[in-house]
Amino acid sequence: MLILTAHDIQQFYTMQDAIAADKQALKIYTQGNSEVPLRINFDMQKGQCLFMPAHIKENDVVGLKIVSVFPDNPKLGKPSVPAQVFMIDPQTGEVCAILDGTFVTQLRTGAVQGAATDLLAKKDAKRAVLIGTGGQAAAQLEAMLTVRQLTDVAIYGLDASKGKAFVEEMKKRFAHFSANLYFSHNLDEDIHQADIITSVTTSKVVTFNGDLVKPGTHVNGVGAYTPEMHEIPSNIVENADIRVLDTKDGVFAEAGDIIDPINQQLVTQQDFYELGDLVSDPQKCRQNDQQITLFKTVGTAVLDVYVGYDIYQKAKQKGFGTNI
């Protein structure tokens, strides 16, 4: 059995690798070639455990992500949301690998936004806005920088001191992209100038003014994943020329910023594509530079399992990880 830490994975697996894997995973999902049961949640005395299995029929791969939410863990010097991804050998049924699930989640979540941005944003997009500076933010920034040659990225968070510290850290980490990263002191102005907007928060209210979004902008909603959360303005959902989801089943059940506009009859469920539709048929992607496009993701275990197996296969080829 191969153990793969975040450090192991970072040495050989790139954001570009993850974006390609996410595209393929969602194509497989949309074509009906995977099984993704509803996740199982167990409420415990000090937290919650979630079990997320998936079966990729195409290569007969089964995997499971276990993610826990234990708010008091930081007092013990441990992460509040620990996670692991378990891969099953399709030949023997044995557990063949355990991966750092926290890192895999950040990677595949950044990558799915990167996949959507690659398929939907203008090819010459130069300016972007990232709203949110939490645990998912770095991967979201890396994904945008990977798929477009951005010149400027405005980064905004409610806690200005934390946001500025995040910007300084990202300048060092992503210096090789040569983009100007800065903390936004005027979010409205930056939104109005943006070609790409990515919001990755758990906000229950919208995180930007949809009236300021210019024609041709691509918008990503990444953070809100419950019916109570609502980071994307309803007028963006209503007025977008192309609306895309990672999975319809997941978003229609969980994402308040899509559920509410549907309930308000601003849009219908038939007005949305899945990202897998765009991978299969590029004609469903952006057709001109004036269209406003929208992508919403809540995540799915098919991403964890497909990306996890891709990481495992490449790790074996390149000799990374620890065998036990």
NUBA-984089 format. One record per residue (C-alpha): x, z, y. Coordinates in steps of 0.1 Angstrom, whole numbers. Each point is the difference from the previous one (the first is absolute). Layout:
N
<site x="X" z="Z" y="Y"/>
...
***
This chain:
324
<site x="0" z="0" y="0"/>
<site x="13" z="-10" y="34"/>
<site x="-2" z="24" y="30"/>
<site x="0" z="-18" y="34"/>
<site x="4" z="20" y="32"/>
<site x="-7" z="-12" y="35"/>
<site x="37" z="-4" y="5"/>
<site x="4" z="-21" y="-32"/>
<site x="-28" z="-23" y="10"/>
<site x="12" z="-5" y="36"/>
<site x="34" z="-13" y="-13"/>
<site x="-14" z="-31" y="-17"/>
<site x="-37" z="-5" y="9"/>
<site x="-9" z="-15" y="34"/>
<site x="-31" z="-1" y="21"/>
<site x="0" z="-38" y="-6"/>
<site x="-1" z="7" y="-37"/>
<site x="-29" z="24" y="5"/>
<site x="-20" z="-25" y="22"/>
<site x="3" z="-27" y="-27"/>
<site x="-11" z="25" y="-27"/>
<site x="-30" z="12" y="20"/>
<site x="-12" z="-36" y="6"/>
<site x="2" z="-7" y="-38"/>
<site x="-17" z="34" y="-8"/>
<site x="-30" z="-7" y="22"/>
<site x="-3" z="-36" y="-12"/>
<site x="-2" z="14" y="-35"/>
<site x="-25" z="26" y="11"/>
<site x="-23" z="-26" y="18"/>
<site x="2" z="-23" y="-30"/>
<site x="-13" z="28" y="-23"/>
<site x="32" z="3" y="-20"/>
<site x="4" z="37" y="4"/>
<site x="-19" z="32" y="-8"/>
<site x="0" z="27" y="27"/>
<site x="-22" z="30" y="-9"/>
<site x="-12" z="23" y="27"/>
<site x="26" z="27" y="8"/>
<site x="-5" z="34" y="-15"/>
<site x="1" z="29" y="25"/>
<site x="5" z="37" y="-11"/>
<site x="-5" z="27" y="26"/>
<site x="24" z="29" y="-7"/>
<site x="4" z="34" y="16"/>
<site x="28" z="-11" y="23"/>
<site x="-5" z="-37" y="3"/>
<site x="-13" z="-32" y="-17"/>
<site x="14" z="-23" y="-27"/>
<site x="-9" z="-37" y="-2"/>
<site x="6" z="-22" y="-30"/>
<site x="0" z="-38" y="7"/>
<site x="5" z="-23" y="-31"/>
<site x="0" z="-38" y="-2"/>
<site x="5" z="-27" y="-26"/>
<site x="15" z="-33" y="9"/>
<site x="-15" z="-23" y="-26"/>
<site x="23" z="-29" y="8"/>
<site x="31" z="17" y="-13"/>
<site x="-18" z="28" y="-19"/>
<site x="16" z="27" y="22"/>
<site x="-16" z="34" y="4"/>
<site x="10" z="27" y="25"/>
<site x="-12" z="31" y="16"/>
<site x="6" z="16" y="34"/>
<site x="-4" z="37" y="3"/>
<site x="-2" z="12" y="36"/>
<site x="-7" z="35" y="11"/>
<site x="-10" z="15" y="34"/>
<site x="13" z="36" y="3"/>
<site x="0" z="10" y="37"/>
<site x="20" z="32" y="-5"/>
<site x="29" z="-18" y="-17"/>
<site x="22" z="-3" y="32"/>
<site x="2" z="38" y="0"/>
<site x="18" z="-3" y="-33"/>
<site x="22" z="-28" y="12"/>
<site x="-19" z="-26" y="-19"/>
<site x="-20" z="-31" y="11"/>
<site x="-37" z="6" y="7"/>
<site x="-9" z="-33" y="-18"/>
<site x="23" z="-4" y="-31"/>
<site x="-6" z="-30" y="-22"/>
<site x="14" z="-17" y="-31"/>
<site x="-6" z="-34" y="-16"/>
<site x="1" z="-2" y="-38"/>
<site x="6" z="-34" y="-17"/>
<site x="-10" z="-7" y="-36"/>
<site x="20" z="-23" y="-22"/>
<site x="-24" z="-28" y="-10"/>
<site x="18" z="-4" y="-34"/>
<site x="0" z="36" y="-11"/>
<site x="-25" z="19" y="22"/>
<site x="27" z="25" y="9"/>
<site x="7" z="12" y="35"/>
<site x="30" z="-22" y="10"/>
<site x="5" z="11" y="36"/>
<site x="-9" z="26" y="26"/>
<site x="4" z="-10" y="36"/>
<site x="-1" z="19" y="33"/>
<site x="-36" z="-5" y="8"/>
<site x="2" z="11" y="36"/>
<site x="25" z="-27" y="7"/>
<site x="-18" z="-27" y="-21"/>
<site x="-32" z="8" y="19"/>
<site x="17" z="-4" y="34"/>
<site x="16" z="-32" y="-11"/>
<site x="-30" z="-17" y="-15"/>
<site x="-22" z="11" y="29"/>
<site x="24" z="-14" y="25"/>
<site x="3" z="-31" y="-21"/>
<site x="-37" z="-7" y="-3"/>
<site x="-2" z="0" y="38"/>
<site x="31" z="-22" y="1"/>
<site x="-17" z="-24" y="-24"/>
<site x="-32" z="-2" y="21"/>
<site x="21" z="-4" y="32"/>
<site x="20" z="-27" y="-16"/>
<site x="-32" z="-19" y="-10"/>
<site x="-20" z="6" y="32"/>
<site x="22" z="6" y="31"/>
<site x="11" z="-28" y="22"/>
<site x="33" z="-15" y="-12"/>
<site x="16" z="5" y="34"/>
<site x="-13" z="36" y="5"/>
<site x="25" z="19" y="21"/>
<site x="-16" z="32" y="12"/>
<site x="-15" z="28" y="-22"/>
<site x="-15" z="34" y="4"/>
<site x="3" z="28" y="-26"/>
<site x="-25" z="29" y="4"/>
<site x="10" z="30" y="-20"/>
<site x="33" z="16" y="-8"/>
<site x="-7" z="19" y="-32"/>
<site x="13" z="-4" y="-35"/>
<site x="-12" z="-36" y="-4"/>
<site x="12" z="-13" y="34"/>
<site x="36" z="-9" y="-9"/>
<site x="-11" z="-23" y="-28"/>
<site x="-27" z="-16" y="22"/>
<site x="26" z="-7" y="27"/>
<site x="25" z="-15" y="-26"/>
<site x="-27" z="-23" y="-14"/>
<site x="-10" z="-14" y="34"/>
<site x="37" z="-6" y="8"/>
<site x="6" z="-16" y="-34"/>
<site x="-27" z="-27" y="3"/>
<site x="3" z="-9" y="37"/>
<site x="29" z="-3" y="24"/>
<site x="-13" z="25" y="24"/>
<site x="17" z="6" y="34"/>
<site x="-19" z="31" y="10"/>
<site x="-19" z="28" y="-18"/>
<site x="-19" z="27" y="19"/>
<site x="-4" z="32" y="-20"/>
<site x="-26" z="25" y="9"/>
<site x="-9" z="35" y="-13"/>
<site x="-21" z="28" y="15"/>
<site x="30" z="23" y="-1"/>
<site x="24" z="-16" y="25"/>
<site x="30" z="21" y="-9"/>
<site x="-4" z="-8" y="-37"/>
<site x="-7" z="-36" y="8"/>
<site x="32" z="-4" y="21"/>
<site x="21" z="16" y="-28"/>
<site x="-16" z="-24" y="-25"/>
<site x="9" z="-30" y="22"/>
<site x="37" z="12" y="3"/>
<site x="2" z="3" y="-38"/>
<site x="-15" z="-34" y="-5"/>
<site x="24" z="-16" y="25"/>
<site x="28" z="11" y="-22"/>
<site x="-16" z="-8" y="-34"/>
<site x="-12" z="-35" y="11"/>
<site x="28" z="-10" y="24"/>
<site x="6" z="-31" y="-21"/>
<site x="-33" z="-15" y="10"/>
<site x="11" z="-1" y="37"/>
<site x="-36" z="8" y="12"/>
<site x="-5" z="22" y="31"/>
<site x="-18" z="31" y="-13"/>
<site x="-14" z="24" y="26"/>
<site x="-25" z="28" y="4"/>
<site x="-32" z="-12" y="17"/>
<site x="-9" z="17" y="33"/>
<site x="-27" z="-24" y="7"/>
<site x="-18" z="-8" y="-32"/>
<site x="-27" z="-22" y="16"/>
<site x="26" z="-23" y="15"/>
<site x="19" z="-3" y="-32"/>
<site x="-32" z="-7" y="-20"/>
<site x="-9" z="-27" y="25"/>
<site x="34" z="-17" y="-5"/>
<site x="2" z="4" y="-38"/>
<site x="0" z="-28" y="-25"/>
<site x="-2" z="26" y="-29"/>
<site x="-16" z="34" y="1"/>
<site x="4" z="25" y="-29"/>
<site x="-18" z="33" y="0"/>
<site x="11" z="25" y="-27"/>
<site x="-18" z="33" y="8"/>
<site x="-27" z="22" y="-15"/>
<site x="-19" z="0" y="33"/>
<site x="-38" z="5" y="0"/>
<site x="-2" z="-19" y="33"/>
<site x="13" z="-35" y="9"/>
<site x="37" z="0" y="9"/>
<site x="-1" z="-28" y="25"/>
<site x="-23" z="-20" y="23"/>
<site x="-13" z="-30" y="-18"/>
<site x="-10" z="-17" y="32"/>
<site x="37" z="-4" y="9"/>
<site x="10" z="-20" y="-31"/>
<site x="8" z="-35" y="10"/>
<site x="-9" z="-32" y="-19"/>
<site x="25" z="-7" y="-28"/>
<site x="8" z="36" y="-8"/>
<site x="2" z="13" y="-35"/>
<site x="-12" z="36" y="-6"/>
<site x="8" z="22" y="-30"/>
<site x="-19" z="31" y="-9"/>
<site x="21" z="21" y="-24"/>
<site x="-6" z="37" y="4"/>
<site x="-37" z="8" y="-1"/>
<site x="-11" z="3" y="-36"/>
<site x="-32" z="21" y="0"/>
<site x="-35" z="-7" y="14"/>
<site x="6" z="26" y="28"/>
<site x="32" z="-18" y="12"/>
<site x="-3" z="-28" y="25"/>
<site x="31" z="-13" y="17"/>
<site x="-10" z="-37" y="5"/>
<site x="-25" z="-8" y="28"/>
<site x="-33" z="-13" y="-13"/>
<site x="1" z="-29" y="25"/>
<site x="33" z="-12" y="-16"/>
<site x="-18" z="0" y="-34"/>
<site x="-30" z="-18" y="15"/>
<site x="19" z="-26" y="19"/>
<site x="30" z="-8" y="-23"/>
<site x="0" z="-36" y="-11"/>
<site x="15" z="9" y="-34"/>
<site x="-6" z="34" y="-17"/>
<site x="21" z="9" y="-30"/>
<site x="1" z="31" y="-23"/>
<site x="24" z="11" y="-27"/>
<site x="-29" z="6" y="-24"/>
<site x="-37" z="-2" y="9"/>
<site x="-9" z="27" y="-24"/>
<site x="24" z="25" y="15"/>
<site x="-6" z="-8" y="37"/>
<site x="-38" z="-2" y="-2"/>
<site x="0" z="34" y="-17"/>
<site x="26" z="18" y="20"/>
<site x="8" z="-14" y="35"/>
<site x="-21" z="12" y="28"/>
<site x="12" z="-26" y="24"/>
<site x="-15" z="-27" y="-22"/>
<site x="-30" z="19" y="-15"/>
<site x="-14" z="9" y="35"/>
<site x="0" z="-36" y="14"/>
<site x="-17" z="-11" y="-32"/>
<site x="-26" z="28" y="2"/>
<site x="-6" z="-10" y="37"/>
<site x="-6" z="-36" y="-12"/>
<site x="29" z="-13" y="22"/>
<site x="14" z="-17" y="-31"/>
<site x="-9" z="-3" y="-37"/>
<site x="20" z="4" y="-31"/>
<site x="0" z="-37" y="-5"/>
<site x="20" z="-4" y="32"/>
<site x="32" z="13" y="-16"/>
<site x="27" z="-15" y="-22"/>
<site x="23" z="18" y="-23"/>
<site x="37" z="-5" y="6"/>
<site x="3" z="-15" y="-35"/>
<site x="-24" z="-28" y="12"/>
<site x="26" z="-10" y="27"/>
<site x="29" z="1" y="-24"/>
<site x="-19" z="-24" y="-23"/>
<site x="-13" z="-22" y="28"/>
<site x="21" z="-3" y="32"/>
<site x="-29" z="-19" y="17"/>
<site x="-17" z="34" y="4"/>
<site x="29" z="12" y="22"/>
<site x="3" z="-4" y="37"/>
<site x="-8" z="-36" y="11"/>
<site x="10" z="2" y="37"/>
<site x="17" z="22" y="26"/>
<site x="-32" z="12" y="16"/>
<site x="-16" z="17" y="-29"/>
<site x="-1" z="38" y="-2"/>
<site x="7" z="12" y="-35"/>
<site x="-6" z="33" y="-17"/>
<site x="14" z="17" y="-31"/>
<site x="-12" z="33" y="-14"/>
<site x="16" z="19" y="-29"/>
<site x="-8" z="33" y="-18"/>
<site x="23" z="-5" y="-29"/>
<site x="-4" z="-7" y="-37"/>
<site x="18" z="11" y="-31"/>
<site x="6" z="-37" y="-9"/>
<site x="26" z="0" y="28"/>
<site x="18" z="31" y="-13"/>
<site x="1" z="-13" y="-35"/>
<site x="10" z="-36" y="7"/>
<site x="27" z="10" y="25"/>
<site x="11" z="29" y="-23"/>
<site x="5" z="-24" y="-29"/>
<site x="18" z="-25" y="22"/>
<site x="23" z="28" y="12"/>
<site x="6" z="11" y="-36"/>
<site x="8" z="-35" y="-13"/>
<site x="25" z="-6" y="29"/>
<site x="16" z="35" y="-5"/>
<site x="6" z="-8" y="-37"/>
<site x="16" z="-34" y="9"/>
<site x="22" z="16" y="27"/>
<site x="9" z="32" y="-17"/>
<site x="-16" z="25" y="24"/>
<site x="-17" z="33" y="-9"/>
<site x="7" z="28" y="-25"/>
<site x="-9" z="-4" y="-37"/>
<site x="-12" z="31" y="-17"/>
***
